């Protein structure tokens, strides 16, 4: 359960921070702001779903799969865009680090889940 809750907490932190940053970014407006908020909001929603299922000790495979797919997709798009744009080196390092931690937590969640119930996840 700890691995799943760590993923939930991390995802809420990363994408909650993205929402705060997007709302405070004077250069981000119109459609770009809507897209940024919608994507980050979707990640927060998926994390909440996973968290609720985890705490209630329900089947977490569907929400974990959704968080996994969304996390991989988001970082597969965001990291190359961040690296290609004119951002500072520190900004790039921080975001690559966020991606690496996110993906590691997803992988660890699946590993722990498989260890617990190999038949249910196989």
Secondary structure, DSSP 8 states (H G I E B T S, - for coil): -HHHHHHHHHHHHHHHHHHHHHHH-TT--HHHHHHHHHHHHHHHHHHHHHHHHHHTT---HHHHHHHHHHHHHHHHHHHHHHHHSS--HHHHHHHHHHHHHHHHHHHHHHHHHHHH-HHHH-
